[in-house]
Amino acid sequence: MIANLLLMLIYYCIVKCFYKEWKMDWDSMRPIAYFVLSLMFWGLGIFFYLGAATNWLESPAASRNGNLDCLVLKFYDYHDCWHFSSAFALFFTILMLMALDDQQRLTQRNALKVF
């Protein structure tokens, strides 16, 4: 499902460039900034997800012994940081998708290309 989303996003951006709906100006920097921020938080989320010390094959008592110290403010561990970073990643990804068509807000509806 994520691969399908990425392929459709790439296709959409390519077609927008093909129909010259994407102009490089200050208005188009917002989606690029959101994209960079979302990539940064997705990478951070993957780092925290893969750094978890839990082992589902062990008993709860044995798995508890493998817990790591808390990272942020001596309260939040890797799992909590994973939740925070993935939430920010989803937020910036949705902002990027919403901001892609901001340049078309003054275009008449019948002049928009449908692809």
PyRosetta script that sets phi, psi and omega in degrees:
from pyrosetta import init, pose_from_sequence

init()
pose = pose_from_sequence("MIANLLLMLIYYCIVKCFYKEWKMDWDSMRPIAYFVLSLMFWGLGIFFYLGAATNWLESPAASRNGNLDCLVLKFYDYHDCWHFSSAFALFFTILMLMALDDQQRLTQRNALKVF")
pose.set_psi(1, -40.2)
pose.set_omega(1, 178.6)
pose.set_phi(2, -68.8)
pose.set_psi(2, -38.3)
pose.set_omega(2, 177.7)
pose.set_phi(3, -63.3)
pose.set_psi(3, -38.6)
pose.set_omega(3, 177.6)
pose.set_phi(4, -64.1)
pose.set_psi(4, -42.0)
pose.set_omega(4, 177.2)
pose.set_phi(5, -61.7)
pose.set_psi(5, -44.3)
pose.set_omega(5, -179.9)
pose.set_phi(6, -65.0)
pose.set_psi(6, -41.9)
pose.set_omega(6, 178.3)
pose.set_phi(7, -63.7)
pose.set_psi(7, -41.6)
pose.set_omega(7, 179.6)
pose.set_phi(8, -67.9)
pose.set_psi(8, -36.0)
pose.set_omega(8, 177.6)
pose.set_phi(9, -65.8)
pose.set_psi(9, -43.3)
pose.set_omega(9, 177.7)
pose.set_phi(10, -63.6)
pose.set_psi(10, -44.7)
pose.set_omega(10, 178.0)
pose.set_phi(11, -59.9)
pose.set_psi(11, -44.1)
pose.set_omega(11, -178.3)
pose.set_phi(12, -62.9)
pose.set_psi(12, -42.7)
pose.set_omega(12, 179.4)
pose.set_phi(13, -66.8)
pose.set_psi(13, -39.2)
pose.set_omega(13, 178.5)
pose.set_phi(14, -65.1)
pose.set_psi(14, -43.8)
pose.set_omega(14, -179.7)
pose.set_phi(15, -67.5)
pose.set_psi(15, -36.5)
pose.set_omega(15, 175.9)
pose.set_phi(16, -62.0)
pose.set_psi(16, -39.2)
pose.set_omega(16, 176.7)
pose.set_phi(17, -69.0)
pose.set_psi(17, -37.5)
pose.set_omega(17, -179.7)
pose.set_phi(18, -63.7)
pose.set_psi(18, -42.8)
pose.set_omega(18, 179.9)
pose.set_phi(19, -85.2)
pose.set_psi(19, 7.1)
pose.set_omega(19, 178.2)
pose.set_phi(20, 57.8)
pose.set_psi(20, 37.7)
pose.set_omega(20, 174.6)
pose.set_phi(21, -90.1)
pose.set_psi(21, -8.2)
pose.set_omega(21, -178.5)
pose.set_phi(22, -108.6)
pose.set_psi(22, 112.6)
pose.set_omega(22, 177.7)
pose.set_phi(23, -113.1)
pose.set_psi(23, 135.8)
pose.set_omega(23, 180.0)
pose.set_phi(24, -81.1)
pose.set_psi(24, 97.6)
pose.set_omega(24, 173.7)
pose.set_phi(25, -143.8)
pose.set_psi(25, -172.1)
pose.set_omega(25, -176.5)
pose.set_phi(26, -65.8)
pose.set_psi(26, -26.4)
pose.set_omega(26, 179.5)
pose.set_phi(27, -69.7)
pose.set_psi(27, -27.1)
pose.set_omega(27, -178.9)
pose.set_phi(28, -88.7)
pose.set_psi(28, -3.2)
pose.set_omega(28, 179.6)
pose.set_phi(29, -76.6)
pose.set_psi(29, -26.2)
pose.set_omega(29, 179.5)
pose.set_phi(30, -60.9)
pose.set_psi(30, -50.3)
pose.set_omega(30, 178.4)
pose.set_phi(31, -62.4)
pose.set_psi(31, -33.8)
pose.set_omega(31, 178.4)
pose.set_phi(32, -67.4)
pose.set_psi(32, -41.4)
pose.set_omega(32, 177.6)
pose.set_phi(33, -64.5)
pose.set_psi(33, -41.8)
pose.set_omega(33, 177.3)
pose.set_phi(34, -63.7)
pose.set_psi(34, -37.8)
pose.set_omega(34, 178.9)
pose.set_phi(35, -64.4)
pose.set_psi(35, -44.4)
pose.set_omega(35, 179.3)
pose.set_phi(36, -63.8)
pose.set_psi(36, -43.3)
pose.set_omega(36, 178.3)
pose.set_phi(37, -64.4)
pose.set_psi(37, -39.6)
pose.set_omega(37, 178.9)
pose.set_phi(38, -66.7)
pose.set_psi(38, -39.5)
pose.set_omega(38, 176.6)
pose.set_phi(39, -63.1)
pose.set_psi(39, -39.8)
pose.set_omega(39, 179.3)
pose.set_phi(40, -62.7)
pose.set_psi(40, -46.1)
pose.set_omega(40, -179.1)
pose.set_phi(41, -72.9)
pose.set_psi(41, -31.5)
pose.set_omega(41, 174.7)
pose.set_phi(42, -64.5)
pose.set_psi(42, -42.6)
pose.set_omega(42, 177.9)
pose.set_phi(43, -63.1)
pose.set_psi(43, -41.8)
pose.set_omega(43, 177.4)
pose.set_phi(44, -64.4)
pose.set_psi(44, -39.7)
pose.set_omega(44, 177.8)
pose.set_phi(45, -64.3)
pose.set_psi(45, -40.6)
pose.set_omega(45, 177.6)
pose.set_phi(46, -65.5)
pose.set_psi(46, -39.0)
pose.set_omega(46, 177.2)
pose.set_phi(47, -59.7)
pose.set_psi(47, -47.7)
pose.set_omega(47, -179.4)
pose.set_phi(48, -70.2)
pose.set_psi(48, -33.3)
pose.set_omega(48, 179.4)
pose.set_phi(49, -66.9)
pose.set_psi(49, -43.7)
pose.set_omega(49, -178.9)
pose.set_phi(50, -76.7)
pose.set_psi(50, -17.0)
pose.set_omega(50, -179.0)
pose.set_phi(51, -88.7)
pose.set_psi(51, 5.3)
pose.set_omega(51, -179.3)
pose.set_phi(52, -67.2)
pose.set_psi(52, 144.2)
pose.set_omega(52, -176.5)
pose.set_phi(53, -100.7)
pose.set_psi(53, 12.2)
pose.set_omega(53, -177.2)
pose.set_phi(54, -81.6)
pose.set_psi(54, 142.5)
pose.set_omega(54, 175.6)
pose.set_phi(55, -126.3)
pose.set_psi(55, 112.4)
pose.set_omega(55, -175.4)
pose.set_phi(56, -74.0)
pose.set_psi(56, -14.3)
pose.set_omega(56, -178.4)
pose.set_phi(57, -84.2)
pose.set_psi(57, -13.5)
pose.set_omega(57, -179.5)
pose.set_phi(58, -93.9)
pose.set_psi(58, 167.6)
pose.set_omega(58, 175.2)
pose.set_phi(59, -71.4)
pose.set_psi(59, 160.2)
pose.set_omega(59, 179.9)
pose.set_phi(60, -58.4)
pose.set_psi(60, -35.9)
pose.set_omega(60, -179.7)
pose.set_phi(61, -68.1)
pose.set_psi(61, -41.4)
pose.set_omega(61, 179.3)
pose.set_phi(62, -70.5)
pose.set_psi(62, -35.2)
pose.set_omega(62, 179.2)
pose.set_phi(63, -70.1)
pose.set_psi(63, -33.8)
pose.set_omega(63, 179.0)
pose.set_phi(64, -63.4)
pose.set_psi(64, -32.0)
pose.set_omega(64, 178.6)
pose.set_phi(65, -67.4)
pose.set_psi(65, -22.2)
pose.set_omega(65, -179.6)
pose.set_phi(66, -88.1)
pose.set_psi(66, 1.0)
pose.set_omega(66, -179.4)
pose.set_phi(67, -62.7)
pose.set_psi(67, 145.5)
pose.set_omega(67, 178.2)
pose.set_phi(68, -96.2)
pose.set_psi(68, 165.4)
pose.set_omega(68, 175.8)
pose.set_phi(69, -67.9)
pose.set_psi(69, 156.7)
pose.set_omega(69, 178.6)
pose.set_phi(70, -71.0)
pose.set_psi(70, 147.0)
pose.set_omega(70, -175.1)
pose.set_phi(71, -94.4)
pose.set_psi(71, -56.8)
pose.set_omega(71, -170.8)
pose.set_phi(72, -99.5)
pose.set_psi(72, 121.8)
pose.set_omega(72, 177.6)
pose.set_phi(73, 57.5)
pose.set_psi(73, 24.2)
pose.set_omega(73, -178.8)
pose.set_phi(74, 55.4)
pose.set_psi(74, 28.1)
pose.set_omega(74, -177.6)
pose.set_phi(75, -132.6)
pose.set_psi(75, -40.6)
pose.set_omega(75, -175.7)
pose.set_phi(76, -97.6)
pose.set_psi(76, 131.1)
pose.set_omega(76, 179.3)
pose.set_phi(77, -100.6)
pose.set_psi(77, -169.5)
pose.set_omega(77, -177.3)
pose.set_phi(78, -59.1)
pose.set_psi(78, -40.3)
pose.set_omega(78, -177.1)
pose.set_phi(79, -64.9)
pose.set_psi(79, -42.4)
pose.set_omega(79, 178.0)
pose.set_phi(80, -65.2)
pose.set_psi(80, -42.9)
pose.set_omega(80, 178.5)
pose.set_phi(81, -63.9)
pose.set_psi(81, -33.1)
pose.set_omega(81, 176.1)
pose.set_phi(82, -63.8)
pose.set_psi(82, -43.5)
pose.set_omega(82, 179.0)
pose.set_phi(83, -62.9)
pose.set_psi(83, -44.4)
pose.set_omega(83, -179.6)
pose.set_phi(84, -63.3)
pose.set_psi(84, -48.1)
pose.set_omega(84, -176.3)
pose.set_phi(85, -68.6)
pose.set_psi(85, -37.4)
pose.set_omega(85, 178.7)
pose.set_phi(86, -70.6)
pose.set_psi(86, -32.2)
pose.set_omega(86, 176.2)
pose.set_phi(87, -66.0)
pose.set_psi(87, -44.1)
pose.set_omega(87, 176.8)
pose.set_phi(88, -64.7)
pose.set_psi(88, -37.0)
pose.set_omega(88, 179.1)
pose.set_phi(89, -63.7)
pose.set_psi(89, -45.0)
pose.set_omega(89, 177.2)
pose.set_phi(90, -63.2)
pose.set_psi(90, -40.4)
pose.set_omega(90, 179.5)
pose.set_phi(91, -60.6)
pose.set_psi(91, -48.8)
pose.set_omega(91, -178.5)
pose.set_phi(92, -71.5)
pose.set_psi(92, -29.3)
pose.set_omega(92, 175.7)
pose.set_phi(93, -66.0)
pose.set_psi(93, -44.1)
pose.set_omega(93, 178.7)
pose.set_phi(94, -66.9)
pose.set_psi(94, -38.9)
pose.set_omega(94, 176.1)
pose.set_phi(95, -61.3)
pose.set_psi(95, -39.2)
pose.set_omega(95, 178.6)
pose.set_phi(96, -63.9)
pose.set_psi(96, -44.6)
pose.set_omega(96, 179.9)
pose.set_phi(97, -63.4)
pose.set_psi(97, -36.9)
pose.set_omega(97, 179.3)
pose.set_phi(98, -71.0)
pose.set_psi(98, -33.6)
pose.set_omega(98, -175.2)
pose.set_phi(99, -86.1)
pose.set_psi(99, -6.9)
pose.set_omega(99, -178.1)
pose.set_phi(100, -61.5)
pose.set_psi(100, -35.0)
pose.set_omega(100, -175.4)
pose.set_phi(101, -102.1)
pose.set_psi(101, 16.5)
pose.set_omega(101, -179.9)
pose.set_phi(102, -63.3)
pose.set_psi(102, -26.9)
pose.set_omega(102, 179.6)
pose.set_phi(103, -71.9)
pose.set_psi(103, -15.5)
pose.set_omega(103, -177.2)
pose.set_phi(104, -96.2)
pose.set_psi(104, 7.6)
pose.set_omega(104, -173.4)
pose.set_phi(105, -68.1)
pose.set_psi(105, -23.2)
pose.set_omega(105, 179.7)
pose.set_phi(106, -97.9)
pose.set_psi(106, -1.4)
pose.set_omega(106, -179.3)
pose.set_phi(107, -79.7)
pose.set_psi(107, 137.4)
pose.set_omega(107, 177.1)
pose.set_phi(108, -63.3)
pose.set_psi(108, 148.3)
pose.set_omega(108, -175.1)
pose.set_phi(109, -62.8)
pose.set_psi(109, -36.9)
pose.set_omega(109, -178.6)
pose.set_phi(110, -76.2)
pose.set_psi(110, -11.9)
pose.set_omega(110, 178.8)
pose.set_phi(111, -93.3)
pose.set_psi(111, -5.8)
pose.set_omega(111, 179.4)
pose.set_phi(112, -73.7)
pose.set_psi(112, 138.8)
pose.set_omega(112, 176.3)
pose.set_phi(113, -79.3)
pose.set_psi(113, 139.2)
pose.set_omega(113, 177.1)
pose.set_phi(114, -109.8)
pose.set_psi(114, 118.8)
pose.set_omega(114, 179.6)
pose.set_phi(115, -137.6)
pose.dump_pdb("model.pdb")
